[in-house]
Amino acid sequence: MEDNKIKKLIEGALFLSGRNLGLEDLARICGLGNLGKVRQIADELKKDYEVRDCAIKISTSENTYLMDIEENLKSKVSNFSLNPEITKGDLKILGFIAYHQPIKQADVFKNLGYVYEHIKKLEDLKFIESYREKNYKILKTTKKFDDHFCIKASDLKSNLKAKNDSSIFNYE
């Protein structure tokens, strides 16, 4: 395969993945067994972006490559992202809410600690919604949660119970 075609495959993979890809991943995508060749072409691609002086950059760390936007531009354009960054902490809280819904925000706090910023972010991303019941804020997932994670939150509890899961989802 031509180097130019390999470079395009690497560029496409980095663009679509949105995460670090190792040399092995890139080699598999290109159908190459020669990691040195993959590294050489990925490094050329990185230099191409540096020479162009554009908003997109490719960064390396050990044997991984990541296509990203320049740090100084992120805050100005991040609201256009279709898949905003969801942290592990966000996912932990989202899973807890999905499993126990509807659940009082105070119970989430009691079991997981300070969660208010995460809950605000999850509401802003429209993965959860809240309503008032007496003096409590009640949380539950939305249709966007079901669509994004390809599972109905109502099925989540039965799937995990079937596996006798004894994780953070168990509380009283």
N, C-alpha and C positions, 0 to 999 in steps of 0.2 A: 504494500500500500504506500502511496506517495506521502511524503512528510506533510504536505499541505492539507491532505485529507485527514491525516492523524491530528494535525493541529486543530482543524475544524471540529473533529469529534471531541477533543479535549475541551475546547472552548464551549461547545454546546453542553457537555456534561457539567462543567463548572457553573455555567449560567443557570441551568435548570435545577441543579441540586440544592443550591443555597446553603451548602455545608462544606466542611473540609472533605476533600477526596484524597485518598492515599494513592501512591504510585501504582499499587496493585489494582485498585479500582479503575484507574485510568487505563492501565495496560489491558485489563479485561474488556473494557468498553471498546478499545481500539483493536482488540484481537492480537496483541503483541505479547511476547514472552520476554522481551528485552527491556528491563526496567531502566537501563541506562539510556536507551533511545527515547523512552517515554519522558524521562526526566529532562533530557536535552530539548525535546520539542516543547514541553510544558514551560521550561525556562525561557525559550525563545518567545513563546506566547506572552509570558509575563513581561519581557522586555518590550514587545510590541505595544502593550498597553502603556508602559512607562514612557516610551518615545512619543506616543500620541498625546500625552498629557491630558487625559480625559477623566471624567468622573469615576469611571470604573477602574478598579485595580485588582491585581492578582497578588495575593500574599502567600508566603510559604512558611511552614513551620515543620521542622524535621523532614519527614517524607510526605507531607500533605500540602495541598493547594486549595485556596479558597478565592472565589471571585466575589468581590464586595464593592461597595461604593466608598469613596473617600470619607474618612471620619468627619471632617468639617462640613460635609453636605448632608449627613444622615438626618440630623434634627429637622432640616428644612424640607426633606422629601419623604420621610418615613410614613407620613399619613397616606401616601399613595399606594403603599404596599398592599397587595391582596392577602398576604399571609404575614401579618405582623408577628414579631417574635413573641413566643409564649415560653416563659421560663419553666424550669422543673418545678419551682415553687408554685407557679400558677397552675400547672397541671396537677400537682398533688392536691391543691385546694379544690380545683374543678372536679377531680375524681371523687373527692370526699363529698362534695355537694351533690354530685350526680347520684352517688350511691345512697345517700340518706335523704334525698329530697322528698317533700319540701322540708327544709331544715332552718331552724333559727340561726341567724348570724351569730348570736351569742354562743350557741353550741359549737359552731365552727371555731370560734375564738377559744373556747374552753378546751377544745381538743387539739388544736393546731397552733395556738399562740396568736401573735399579732398578724392578722390577715386582712386588715381593712384596705390596704393599698392594692393587694392582689384582687380582692373582691371588686373594688372600684374598676380596676383594669379589665377584669372579666366581664363586668357589666358594660363597660365602654366598647369592648369587642363583641358584645351581644351574645356571649356564650351562656350567661346567666341573666336572670331578671329577679327583681325583688318586689315585694308588696308588704304592706303593713297589716299585721293581725294583732289586735290589742296593742301592747307596748313593744312588740317584737318586729324585727325586720325578718321576713321569711325569704329564703333563697331557693331558686329552682333553675334548672337548665332550660334552654330555649330550643326551638327547632333548628337553629343554626348549629347548636352543639350536636344534635342528632345527625345532621347532614355532614358536618365537618369531620366527625369521628366515625361516621358510618355505623353507628349503633344507637339505638334508642336508649336513653338513660333508664327507662323502665326495665329494659332487658339486662342492663348492666348488673343489677343486684342479683337477679336470678342466675346469671352466668357465673358470677363470682361465688355465690353460695353453693352452686353445684360442684365447684372445685374446692370446697371447704377452705376458703381463703381466710387466713387469720392475719390480716395486715392492718394498716392504719384505718381501714374502713370499719373495723369493729370498735364500737364505743357504746357506752350507755349514758 
